[in-house]
Amino acid sequence: MSDSLLSRTVDRRALLRTGMLGALGLAAAPALAACGGGSAPGGSGSGGSVSWAAWANPGEGERYKKFAAELSKKINAKVSFQAVVGDYEAKLLSQLAGGAAPDAFYVGDGQMAKFIASKQVADLSDYLSGGESPVKLDEFPEGLYQWCKAADGTGLYGLPVDCNPSVLWFNKDVLASAGVSSDPAQLFDGGAWDFGAFTDALDKVRGSGKKGLILSNWWFNWAWAVTAFGGKLQDESGKIVFADDPKAQEGLAWLLEQFKSGNITYAGSLPKGQSGDALFLAGQLAFNNVGRWALPTLKSVKFGYDIAPLPSPTGKDIMPVPVATAAIALNAKAKNREKALELIGNYVSKEGQQFRLSGGGNAVASVKGLDGLATEGGVPAHGKLFNDVVAKGFAMPNAFVSNAKTATELPTLVDKLFKNPSTTAASFSEAVTKLVNG
């Protein structure tokens, strides 16, 4: 297929920039999704028809429609994309119950356990190990797909579509005005970006009258306090063990102290209508702990910005920190199983991700060998760090989501603990461990 965009390397910027608003990305995706937002047929073929569904902002939707058209030619089938808006999970469950769900669909990391337990998604292991798949499991960083396995660690029920690592975006102007002479990226380059330097920057920003950092109860925003200090979040079996790890306890104690001092603000305590994203864009917040999905929203800001990794004990290392991701899964009752597998394989393959993410994408590739996507255009200046953090990072711990009840209750518990001024590292760890490990 020499004339296909999925089989040759071209400059796709002009083709893909249409509608690329990208204001929200993968991390916010599960909350954005569901009721039918229309479908995009990609042509016809003797292989019948096949469909997939996903949440999508306008820019992503345009890109997926183009992908459907190109994939139709490659796999010789009519490929359709269904954009969904609203409550994604509720809509998808309704479709599954009525036998009207698409052949493949996105699953968020907090929902996978439920779909596996109810046998609504199929195991992809045989397909990946066979000779037909255009992508192999070893092309994905191992830490990105563990949550796609069953509770007992068997099978593989989804493949990461792309990812977003937990980094610190920072406003250069806010930091400079607060008296921070070297920004975090410069400190990291010089091997001096440790938690002492981070605390010092937060202290100075607070003293200037602006906010330093806002964090939520989402695991992406707090689990790094365990691992960036060198602590262990879970053991080899997947059991949560940070309650007994001194370095993990040191990290959590540091985080809770920053809450108490006002250096870091808990998002759940903000006045209605305020958010970390909005305050960062307004120039009132020094740091924003989000992924690459923030990039499209920063195109027209007037202040200087860049990214840095979460600090490390040495000041020079990239530590293992959270990486947000979602997966594409196979409907266990797919009407066109063969073509659905081809769709999934091509969607997450190197060529598929190149097509979907190039030219201004808002995520990082989930397969190796596409590092250039995260540094396109040289914005932000330290964009290479996205790739470095992904290589060391980890997706949602399976223990957090392998039980549907735990996946639902964990954010509520963390919210309660963060709002309680008497919470300590020990009490936080005990409560989370009791819920997760049972």
Buried (B, 14 or more C-beta within 10 A) or exposed (E): EEEBBBEEEEEBEEBBEEBBBBBBBBBBBBEBBBEEBEBBBBBEBEBEBBBBBBBBBBBBBBBBBBBBBBBBBBBBBBBBBBBBBBBBBEBBBBBBEEEEBBBBBBBBBBBBBBBBBEEBBBBBBEBBEEEEBBBEBEBBBEBBBBBBBBBEEEBBBBBBBBBBBBBBBBBBBBBBBBEBEBBBBBBBBEEBBBBEBBBBBBBBBBEBEBBBBBBBBBBBBBBBBBBBBBBBBBEEEBEBBBBEBEBBBBBBBBBBEBBEEEBBBBBBEBEEEBBBBBBBBEBBBBBBBBBBBBBBBBEEBEBBBBBBBBBBBEBBBBBBBBBBBBBBBBBBBBBBBBBBBBBBBBBBBBBBBBBBBBBBBBBBBBBBEBBEBBBBEEEBEBBBBBBBBBBBBBBBBBBBBBBBEBBEEBBEBBBEBBEEEEBBBEBBBEBBBEBBBE
